[in-house]
C-alpha cells in the first residue's frame, strides 16, 4: 500500500521519517529529547528543520476523527495543540501493515503535569494547575465540546505570569455539539474528578508532590471552581430597574475573569420593574486582545494582564496620563519590554518564553526593591535575575535548529526529577 499523508500545510520532510518502523522503534536519529505525558498510545517527538512535531500511533478511525475535531476546535479559537496531518498506508519492510499516525505541532514552552513537578514545581501550585484545567474545561463546554476523558494527562501546561494556561492535547474521545446538556457537563466533571484523584495519588507515590497533599480537597476544588466560573459566565441575574448599574458590574466581573461579553439577554417583567440578565455569548481572551491591539504581543491571558498593569504603572510614573494609550504602550514596548527580553543570554533562551521572563523580572525587581529599601533598576534586576534564577531553571523549549541528531536523546518514558537549585523570584503577598 502506498504511503498517504493527509495534512494542512505539510512539511515536505515528513515523508523522510521512518514510517516503515513502529513508533516504539524510532530512535535517537529522529527523536527529540522532550518530556511527554502518559498516554495509552505510543508517542514520539520529532524535529524536522525548525519544526517540532508530536507523532501518535493509533487506529485509522480515531486518527482521522481526532485530526478533524482538533481542526474544528482550532477554528473556534480554543486552546488546543495544532493538528498537522494523518499518515496512513504504513507498512514494514516485510509488507506488514502498521497503524496510522496522527501528527500535531509541538506546543512550545509547554510541559505535561508530571514534568512540571519533576522540574521542581512546588506542591502548593497544584491548585493553580486545577484552576487552569477548569478554565479550559469551561471554555470547551461553552463551545459545545464534550471531552469524555478529562484528566491532567490529556493537557499540556504553559506558564502564564506565575500561573498556568492549559491546552487540550488529546481529543480522541471528544465530540462537538451545538450545545451540551447538563448531563454531559456533569459526566465530564465526574470523569475529571476520578482521573485527577488517581493522578494525584500517582504523584504522591512517585514522590513528586508532598505526601500531605489532600487529593480529596483538590478534587472538591475542581467541582467548586467549575461551578463558580460556569455560573458567572452563564447564570441569570435579577435586579430592579433602579439597579441598572449591575449590568456594567457584571461585564466588569467577566472582564476580570478574562472574558469579553459579545451579547447579553436582558428581559424585563410585565410591569418593567424587574430585569433579568444573562450573558448569551462570552469569549475568552479579554486582556490578550487588549494587549495585542496596543503592542502586537501575543501572550497568555495572565501574562497579558500582568503586562497591561506594567504599562499602567509606566503611565503613572512617567506622568503620561494625557497621552494616547497606544503611544504610551509603544514607548513601554521599545523602552522596557523589548530591551529586557533581548538581554536574555543565548544559552538561557530555552528556559522560559519572553513574556514569562519579563513577568519574573518584574517579580524579582519587587523582591530586590523590598530587600534594598529602594526601587531597583529594571535592567540591573534583569541581569541579576538571569544570573541567580533563570540560569538554574530547566530547559522548557528547543530554541535552535543547529543541534546535530547525535546530540538528541530518545524521549524518556518518565523524566527523572531534577533538583530545584534556586527558588523562583519572590512573590507579593
C-alpha positions in Angstrom: 0.0 0.0 0.0 1.3 3.5 -0.9 2.1 5.8 2.0 -0.5 8.6 2.2 -0.3 11.9 4.1 -3.4 14.0 4.7 -2.2 17.3 6.1 -2.7 21.1 6.3 0.4 23.0 5.1 2.5 19.9 5.3 6.3 19.9 5.8 7.7 18.0 2.9 10.3 16.5 5.2 7.5 14.5 6.9 8.0 11.9 4.1 11.6 11.3 5.2 10.6 9.9 8.6 10.9 6.1 9.1 7.2 5.4 8.7 8.1 1.7 7.9 9.1 1.2 11.6 6.7 1.1 14.5 6.9 4.3 16.6 8.4 2.4 19.5 11.5 1.6 17.3 12.1 5.2 16.4 15.5 6.1 17.9 18.0 8.9 18.6 18.4 9.7 14.9 14.8 11.1 14.7 13.5 11.7 18.2 13.9 14.9 20.3 14.7 14.9 24.0 11.5 16.5 25.2 9.3 15.2 28.1 5.9 13.8 27.2 2.9 12.8 29.2 1.5 9.4 30.0 -0.5 8.1 27.0 -2.3 4.9 26.1 -0.6 5.2 22.7 3.0 5.2 21.6 4.0 8.9 21.1 7.3 10.3 19.8 8.5 13.9 19.5 10.5 14.6 16.3 12.1 17.6 14.7 12.2 18.4 11.0 14.3 21.5 10.4 12.9 24.3 12.7 9.6 22.4 13.2 8.9 20.1 16.1 6.0 17.6 16.0 4.3 15.0 18.2 3.5 11.7 16.4 0.9 9.4 17.9 0.2 5.8 16.7 -3.5 5.0 16.7 -6.4 3.4 14.8 -7.3 4.9 11.5 -10.8 5.9 12.5 -9.5 7.6 15.7 -6.6 9.3 13.9 -8.9 11.0 11.3 -11.6 11.7 13.8 -9.2 13.5 16.2 -7.5 15.3 13.3 -10.8 16.8 12.1 -12.0 17.5 15.6 -8.8 19.4 16.5 -9.1 21.4 13.3 -12.7 22.4 14.3 -11.6 23.4 17.8 -8.8 25.5 16.3 -11.2 27.3 14.0 -13.3 28.1 17.2 -10.2 29.7 18.7 -9.9 27.2 21.5 -6.6 26.3 23.2 -5.6 23.0 21.7 -2.5 21.6 20.0 -2.4 22.3 16.3 -3.2 19.3 14.1 -0.8 18.8 11.2 -2.0 15.6 9.5 -2.6 11.9 9.4 -0.2 9.4 7.9 -1.7 6.1 6.7 -0.7 3.2 4.4 2.3 2.4 6.6 4.0 -1.0 6.1 7.1 -2.7 7.4 9.9 -3.8 5.1 8.1 -7.2 5.2 4.8 -5.7 4.0 3.2 -6.0 7.4 0.6 -3.2 8.0 1.3 -0.6 10.7 -1.2 1.6 12.4 -1.7 5.2 11.1 -0.2 8.2 12.9 -1.7 11.5 14.0 0.8 14.3 13.7 0.4 17.5 15.7 2.7 20.5 16.1 4.6 20.6 19.4 3.4 23.5 21.6 6.5 25.5 22.5 7.3 26.1 26.2 4.6 23.6 27.3 5.1 20.6 29.6 2.9 17.7 30.9 2.0 17.9 34.5 4.4 15.2 35.7 7.3 17.0 34.1 6.4 20.3 35.9 6.7 18.6 39.2 9.9 16.8 38.1 11.3 20.2 37.3 10.7 21.3 40.9 7.2 22.8 40.8 6.1 23.0 44.5 3.1 21.1 45.7 1.5 24.3 46.6 1.0 25.1 42.9 -1.3 22.1 42.4 -4.4 24.2 42.8 -3.2 26.6 40.1 -3.0 23.6 37.7 -6.5 22.6 38.6 -7.7 26.1 38.1 -6.1 26.2 34.6 -7.8 22.9 33.8 -11.2 24.3 35.0 -10.8 27.3 32.7 -10.0 25.1 29.7 -12.9 22.8 30.5 -15.4 25.6 30.9 -14.2 27.2 27.6 -14.6 23.8 25.8 -18.1 23.3 27.3 -19.2 26.8 26.3 -18.2 25.8 22.7 -20.2 22.6 22.9 -17.3 20.2 23.2 -17.8 17.1 25.2 -14.4 15.8 26.2 -15.2 12.3 27.6 -11.7 11.8 29.1 -10.8 14.8 31.2 -7.5 14.4 33.0 -4.2 16.2 33.7 -2.5 13.6 31.4 -4.5 14.9 28.4 -3.4 18.5 28.9 -0.2 20.5 28.3 0.5 23.4 30.6 2.3 26.7 29.7 3.4 29.2 32.3 1.4 32.4 32.4 2.6 35.1 34.8 3.2 32.8 37.7 0.1 30.8 36.9 -0.7 28.3 34.1 -2.7 28.1 30.9 -4.0 24.6 29.9 -4.2 23.3 26.3 -6.1 20.3 25.1 -3.7 17.7 23.7 -5.9 14.6 23.4 -9.3 14.9 21.8 -9.7 11.2 20.8 -12.9 10.7 22.9 -14.3 14.1 22.2 -17.5 15.2 20.5 -18.5 18.6 19.2 -22.2 19.5 19.7 -24.2 22.7 19.2 -24.8 22.8 22.9 -24.0 20.5 25.8 -26.7 19.1 28.2 -26.2 19.4 31.9 -25.7 15.7 32.0 -22.8 15.8 29.5 -21.1 18.5 31.5 -21.7 16.6 34.8 -20.2 13.5 33.1 -17.1 15.3 32.2 -16.7 16.7 35.8 -17.2 13.2 37.2 -14.6 11.7 34.9 -12.2 14.5 35.7 -12.6 14.0 39.4 -11.9 10.3 39.1 -8.9 10.7 36.8 -7.3 13.6 38.7 -7.7 11.9 42.0 -5.8 8.9 40.7 -3.2 11.1 39.1 -2.6 12.9 42.4 -2.1 9.6 44.2 0.3 8.6 41.5 2.3 11.9 42.0 2.4 11.2 45.7 3.5 7.6 45.2 6.3 8.8 42.9 7.5 11.4 45.5 6.8 14.2 43.1 4.4 16.1 45.5 4.3 16.3 49.2 2.6 13.3 50.9 0.3 15.6 52.9 -1.5 16.9 49.8 -5.2 16.2 50.3 -6.4 14.7 47.0 -10.0 14.9 48.1 -9.7 18.6 48.7 -8.1 19.2 45.3 -11.0 17.2 43.6 -13.6 19.2 45.6 -11.9 22.4 44.4 -12.3 21.2 40.8 -16.1 21.0 41.2 -16.4 24.2 43.2 -14.2 26.3 40.8 -16.1 24.8 37.8 -19.5 25.6 39.2 -18.4 29.2 40.2 -17.0 30.0 36.8 -19.8 28.4 34.8 -22.3 30.3 37.0 -20.6 33.6 36.5 -20.4 33.1 32.7 -23.9 31.7 32.1 -26.0 32.5 35.2 -29.1 34.6 35.2 -29.1 37.7 37.5 -32.2 39.5 38.6 -32.4 43.1 39.8 -34.7 46.2 39.8 -34.7 48.9 37.2 -33.1 51.2 39.9 -30.0 48.9 39.8 -29.2 49.0 36.1 -25.5 49.7 37.1 -25.4 46.0 37.8 -25.2 45.3 34.1 -21.9 47.1 33.8 -20.7 45.5 37.1 -21.4 42.0 35.6 -19.5 42.9 32.5 -16.5 44.1 34.6 -16.5 40.9 36.6 -16.4 38.9 33.4 -13.6 41.1 32.1 -11.6 40.5 35.3 -12.0 36.7 34.7 -10.6 37.2 31.2 -13.8 37.1 29.2 -15.5 39.5 26.9 -19.3 39.7 26.6 -20.4 39.7 23.0 -24.1 39.5 23.7 -26.5 39.9 26.6 -30.0 38.7 27.0 -31.9 41.4 29.0 -35.6 40.8 29.8 -37.9 42.9 31.9 -41.1 41.6 33.6 -44.6 42.7 32.6 -44.5 46.0 34.5 -40.9 46.8 33.8 -39.8 46.9 37.4 -37.6 43.8 37.4 -34.7 43.0 35.0 -33.4 39.5 34.2 -29.9 39.5 32.8 -28.0 36.6 31.3 -24.8 36.6 29.1 -25.6 34.9 25.8 -22.1 34.9 24.2 -18.9 35.2 26.1 -15.4 35.0 24.6 -12.1 34.3 26.4 -9.0 36.4 26.0 -10.1 39.9 27.1 -6.6 41.0 28.2 -4.8 39.2 25.4 -6.8 41.0 22.8 -6.3 44.4 24.6 -2.5 43.9 24.8 -2.2 42.7 21.2 -4.1 45.7 19.9 -1.8 48.0 21.8 1.6 46.3 21.3 1.2 43.4 18.8 2.3 41.0 21.5 0.5 37.6 21.5 0.8 36.1 25.0 -1.2 34.1 27.5 -4.1 35.8 29.3 -2.5 36.2 32.8 0.7 37.4 31.1 -1.3 40.0 29.2 -2.9 41.2 32.4 0.5 41.5 34.1 2.0 43.4 31.2 -1.0 45.8 31.0 -0.5 46.5 34.7 3.1 47.3 34.0 2.1 49.7 31.2 -0.4 51.4 33.6 2.5 51.7 36.1 4.7 53.2 33.5 2.0 55.7 32.5 1.6 56.8 36.1 5.4 57.0 37.0 6.2 59.0 33.8 3.1 61.2 34.2 1.8 60.3 30.8 -1.9 60.3 31.7 -2.8 62.7 28.9 -1.0 60.8 26.2 -2.7 58.4 23.7 -2.7 54.9 25.2 -1.3 53.3 22.0 1.6 55.8 22.0 2.3 55.0 25.7 2.2 51.3 25.0 4.7 51.7 22.1 7.1 53.6 24.4 6.8 50.9 27.1 7.4 48.2 24.4 10.5 49.8 23.0 12.0 51.2 26.2 11.4 48.3 28.5 9.9 45.1 27.3 12.0 44.6 24.1 15.3 45.7 25.7 14.8 43.4 28.8 13.8 40.3 26.7 16.7 41.0 24.3 19.1 40.8 27.3 18.4 37.1 27.9 21.7 35.2 27.2 21.6 33.0 24.2 22.2 29.8 26.3 19.2 30.7 28.5 16.5 31.4 25.8 15.0 28.0 26.1 14.2 28.3 29.8 11.1 30.5 29.6 9.2 32.3 26.9 9.9 36.1 26.7 6.6 37.3 28.3 7.2 34.9 31.3 10.8 36.1 31.6 9.6 39.7 31.7 7.0 38.9 34.3 9.5 37.1 36.5 11.9 40.1 36.1 9.1 42.3 37.5 8.6 40.0 40.4 12.4 39.9 41.0 12.5 43.7 41.0 9.9 43.8 43.7 11.9 41.3 45.7 15.1 43.3 45.3 13.4 46.7 46.0 11.9 45.3 49.2 15.3 43.9 50.2 17.2 47.2 49.5 14.5 49.6 50.6 14.5 51.5 47.2 13.2 50.9 43.7 15.6 48.6 41.8 16.6 49.5 38.2 14.8 47.0 35.9 17.9 46.4 33.7 20.1 45.7 36.8 17.3 43.5 38.0 17.2 41.6 34.8 21.0 40.8 34.9 20.7 39.7 38.5 17.6 37.5 37.6 19.4 35.9 34.7 22.4 35.0 36.8 20.7 33.9 40.0 17.4 32.5 38.9 17.0 31.8 35.2 20.3 30.0 34.9 19.1 27.4 37.4 15.8 26.7 35.5 15.5 23.6 33.3 15.1 23.9 29.6 11.4 24.1 28.5 11.8 24.6 24.8 14.1 23.7 21.9 15.5 27.1 20.7 17.8 26.3 17.8 17.8 24.0 14.8 21.5 23.7 14.7 21.9 20.7 17.1 23.0 17.6 15.4 20.9 14.4 15.6 23.8 12.8 17.5 23.1 15.3 20.3 19.4 14.3 20.6 18.3 11.7 23.0 15.2 9.5 22.7 12.2 10.8 24.5 12.2 9.3 28.0 9.1 7.4 29.2 9.4 9.0 32.6 11.5 12.1 33.0 13.9 12.0 36.0 13.2 14.5 38.8 15.6 17.5 38.6 16.8 19.3 41.8 15.3 22.8 42.4 18.6 24.5 42.9 17.2 28.0 43.2 13.7 29.1 44.2 11.9 31.4 41.8 11.5 35.1 42.4 9.7 36.2 45.5 6.0 36.9 45.0 4.0 39.6 46.6 1.8 38.5 49.5 
